[in-house]
Amino acid sequence: MGENEVFSSIRQAGNGQKSANVKSSQKYERFGETIRYLTLDEWQQLLDSIDDYRHKLMIRLIYHLGCRVGEFVRIQLKHLDFGRSSVFFPAENTKTGHRRSSHVPVGLMNEIKSMLKRENRMPKRSDTVLNPDEYLFKKSKRSHFRYTENRIRQIFQRYVHKAGLSREYGTDSKGRKLHQITIHSLRHSHIMHYIHVYKLPLPIVQKQVGHRTLKATSTYLNPSEEAVGQAYGAVNSEHLE
């Protein structure tokens, strides 16, 4: 099943809602005016490069939740709500110190449920998890320890490189390479896609990703690079060729 299929209900919910293609006066705090994200084609290219099912499940979940990697690694089974197809982030696990619940596409939640049943962490004929305090993704089936944030970053960069999407723009003070696309780019990608492609209202996206203010979400109202390219391409093809 392609990733675009899970958006059908979301497109309907956002039908008629158009984002304002105007430049925000607020600069993105860490990277100036550059929000490092994947286009939809690059996102599919990344998914196609992932040959490990659990790794693909993790990366898809981070993207669809629009969460931070530190929030993701702390998801426990008790945080999953299968009935509402959502994940609960308690205040102590979030950067802002505010709790929230974020939506998960139903198809993806069903895949998570199937994984838990295969791993005997959920009965075959019940949606009740056996050990609620267990982390959703652990280092191994027998381990009680969760993945570290750095390990998730390493896994992500492996597939970014494999997909041919690795772009470096310099080195830090310790000589380490700086990558344009990082695990946090999944969060940026989620916000850019849902605002500009799927046309969801800003307050909806704000609640999903846990921004404290609407002003923070409005940073992403800047037209995407591909939107600028498409607009100029259309004008040039019509008037200059």
C-alpha positions as CSV (number, residue, x, y, z in Angstrom):
1,M,0.0,0.0,0.0
2,G,1.4,3.4,-1.0
3,E,1.8,6.2,1.5
4,N,-0.6,8.4,-0.4
5,E,-3.5,6.0,0.3
6,V,-3.5,6.8,4.0
7,F,-4.2,10.5,3.2
8,S,-7.6,10.0,1.5
9,S,-9.7,10.8,4.6
10,I,-7.4,13.6,5.6
11,R,-7.7,15.3,2.2
12,Q,-11.5,15.2,2.6
13,A,-11.2,16.7,6.1
14,G,-9.1,19.5,4.7
15,N,-11.1,20.1,1.5
16,G,-11.6,23.7,0.8
17,Q,-8.9,24.8,3.3
18,K,-6.1,26.7,1.5
19,S,-2.8,27.7,3.1
20,A,-1.8,31.3,2.7
21,N,1.3,31.3,0.4
22,V,2.8,34.4,2.0
23,K,6.1,34.8,3.6
24,S,6.2,34.7,7.4
25,S,8.0,37.5,9.1
26,Q,9.3,35.0,11.7
27,K,12.6,33.2,10.8
28,Y,12.9,29.6,11.7
29,E,15.0,29.8,14.8
30,R,17.7,27.2,14.1
31,F,18.3,27.3,10.4
32,G,17.4,30.8,9.4
33,E,14.7,30.7,6.7
34,T,15.6,27.2,5.5
35,I,13.3,24.5,6.7
36,R,15.0,21.2,5.8
37,Y,12.4,18.8,4.6
38,L,11.7,16.0,2.1
39,T,9.5,16.5,-0.9
40,L,6.7,13.9,-1.4
41,D,8.8,12.3,-4.1
42,E,11.9,12.2,-1.9
43,W,9.8,10.8,1.0
44,Q,8.7,8.0,-1.3
45,Q,12.2,7.5,-2.5
46,L,13.3,7.2,1.2
47,L,10.6,4.6,1.9
48,D,11.6,2.6,-1.1
49,S,15.2,2.3,0.1
50,I,14.2,0.8,3.5
51,D,14.4,-3.0,3.4
52,D,14.0,-3.7,7.1
53,Y,10.3,-3.8,8.0
54,R,10.7,-2.6,11.6
55,H,12.9,0.3,10.5
56,K,10.3,1.3,7.9
57,L,7.6,1.2,10.5
58,M,9.6,3.4,12.9
59,I,10.4,6.0,10.2
60,R,6.8,6.0,8.9
61,L,5.5,6.5,12.5
62,I,7.8,9.4,13.2
63,Y,6.8,11.1,10.0
64,H,3.0,10.6,10.4
65,L,3.1,11.7,14.1
66,G,5.2,14.7,13.2
67,C,7.0,14.2,16.5
68,R,10.5,14.8,17.7
69,V,12.8,11.8,17.9
70,G,13.1,12.3,21.7
71,E,9.3,11.9,22.0
72,F,9.3,8.9,19.7
73,V,11.8,6.8,21.5
74,R,9.8,7.2,24.8
75,I,6.5,5.8,23.4
76,Q,5.3,3.0,25.6
77,L,2.5,0.5,24.8
78,K,0.2,2.2,27.3
79,H,0.5,5.4,25.2
80,L,-1.3,3.7,22.2
81,D,-5.0,4.2,21.8
82,F,-6.1,1.7,19.1
83,G,-9.7,2.8,19.3
84,R,-8.9,6.4,18.5
85,S,-5.8,5.5,16.4
86,S,-3.7,7.9,18.3
87,V,-0.5,8.1,20.4
88,F,-0.5,10.0,23.8
89,F,2.6,12.0,24.7
90,P,2.7,12.8,28.4
91,A,4.0,16.2,29.4
92,E,7.3,14.8,30.8
93,N,8.1,13.3,27.4
94,T,7.6,16.5,25.4
95,K,10.0,19.3,24.7
96,T,7.3,21.9,25.6
97,G,6.2,20.2,28.8
98,H,2.6,20.0,27.5
99,R,0.8,16.7,26.9
100,R,-0.9,15.9,23.6
101,S,-2.4,13.2,21.6
102,S,-1.4,12.8,17.9
103,H,-3.3,11.0,15.2
104,V,-1.9,7.9,13.4
105,P,-3.3,6.7,10.1
106,V,-5.6,3.7,10.7
107,G,-3.7,1.5,8.3
108,L,-0.4,2.3,10.1
109,M,-1.9,1.7,13.5
110,N,-3.1,-1.7,12.3
111,E,0.4,-2.6,11.1
112,I,1.7,-1.7,14.6
113,K,-1.0,-3.9,16.1
114,S,0.0,-6.8,13.8
115,M,3.6,-6.4,14.8
116,L,2.8,-6.6,18.5
117,K,0.7,-9.7,18.0
118,R,3.5,-11.4,16.0
119,E,5.9,-10.5,18.9
120,N,3.5,-12.0,21.4
121,R,3.1,-8.6,23.1
122,M,-0.6,-8.6,22.4
123,P,-3.1,-11.5,22.4
124,K,-4.1,-12.7,18.9
125,R,-7.8,-11.9,19.5
126,S,-7.6,-8.9,21.8
127,D,-6.4,-5.3,21.5
128,T,-5.1,-5.3,25.1
129,V,-1.3,-5.1,25.4
130,L,0.3,-7.5,27.8
131,N,2.9,-5.3,29.4
132,P,1.7,-1.6,29.1
133,D,5.0,-0.2,30.5
134,E,7.1,-1.7,27.7
135,Y,8.5,0.6,25.0
136,L,6.9,0.3,21.6
137,F,10.2,-0.2,19.9
138,K,12.9,-1.9,21.8
139,K,16.5,-2.7,21.0
140,S,15.6,-6.4,20.6
141,K,12.6,-8.7,21.4
142,R,14.2,-9.8,24.7
143,S,15.4,-6.4,25.7
144,H,13.6,-4.0,28.0
145,F,15.6,-1.0,26.8
146,R,14.4,1.5,24.3
147,Y,16.3,2.8,21.3
148,T,18.4,5.8,22.0
149,E,17.9,9.0,20.0
150,N,21.3,8.7,18.5
151,R,20.6,5.1,17.3
152,I,17.4,6.3,15.5
153,R,19.5,9.0,13.9
154,Q,22.0,6.5,12.7
155,I,19.4,4.2,11.2
156,F,17.7,7.2,9.5
157,Q,21.0,8.4,7.9
158,R,21.8,4.9,6.6
159,Y,18.6,5.0,4.5
160,V,19.0,8.6,3.5
161,H,22.4,7.7,2.1
162,K,21.1,4.6,0.5
163,A,18.3,6.6,-1.2
164,G,20.8,9.0,-2.6
165,L,19.3,11.9,-0.6
166,S,22.4,12.6,1.6
167,R,23.5,16.2,1.2
168,E,26.2,17.7,3.4
169,Y,26.7,21.4,3.9
170,G,29.7,21.7,6.1
171,T,31.3,20.4,9.4
172,D,30.8,21.4,13.0
173,S,33.4,22.6,15.4
174,K,34.6,19.0,16.0
175,G,34.9,18.2,12.3
176,R,31.8,16.1,12.1
177,K,29.8,16.3,8.9
178,L,26.5,18.3,8.9
179,H,23.7,16.7,7.0
180,Q,21.0,18.8,5.3
181,I,18.4,16.0,5.8
182,T,18.3,14.7,9.4
183,I,15.8,12.7,11.4
184,H,14.2,16.0,12.4
185,S,13.5,16.6,8.8
186,L,10.6,14.1,9.1
187,R,8.9,16.5,11.4
188,H,9.5,19.4,9.0
189,S,8.3,17.2,6.1
190,H,5.1,16.3,8.0
191,I,4.2,19.9,8.6
192,M,5.1,21.1,5.1
193,H,3.1,18.3,3.5
194,Y,0.0,18.7,5.6
195,I,-0.1,22.5,5.2
196,H,0.9,22.9,1.6
197,V,-0.1,19.6,-0.1
198,Y,-3.0,18.3,2.0
199,K,-4.3,21.8,2.9
200,L,-5.1,21.1,6.6
201,P,-5.8,24.2,8.7
202,L,-2.9,25.5,10.8
203,P,-4.6,24.9,14.2
204,I,-5.1,21.2,13.3
205,V,-1.4,20.8,12.4
206,Q,-0.4,22.7,15.5
207,K,-2.2,20.3,17.7
208,Q,-0.8,17.3,15.9
209,V,2.8,18.3,16.2
210,G,2.7,20.0,19.6
211,H,3.6,23.6,18.8
212,R,2.7,25.8,21.8
213,T,1.6,28.7,19.6
214,L,0.1,29.1,16.2
215,K,2.9,31.5,15.4
216,A,5.4,28.6,15.5
217,T,3.3,26.7,13.0
218,S,2.9,29.7,10.8
219,T,6.6,29.7,10.1
220,Y,5.9,26.9,7.7
221,L,3.6,29.1,5.5
222,N,6.7,30.0,3.5
223,P,6.2,28.6,-0.1
224,S,8.0,25.4,-0.5
225,E,11.0,25.3,-2.9
226,E,9.2,23.0,-5.3
227,A,6.1,25.3,-5.3
228,V,8.4,28.2,-6.3
229,G,10.0,26.0,-9.0
230,Q,6.6,24.9,-10.4
231,A,5.3,28.4,-10.5
232,Y,8.3,29.8,-12.3
233,G,8.4,26.7,-14.6
234,A,4.8,27.3,-15.6
235,V,5.3,30.9,-16.4
236,N,8.5,30.3,-18.3
237,S,7.0,27.5,-20.4
238,E,4.0,29.7,-21.3
239,H,5.8,33.0,-22.1
240,L,9.5,32.2,-22.8
241,E,9.4,29.1,-25.0
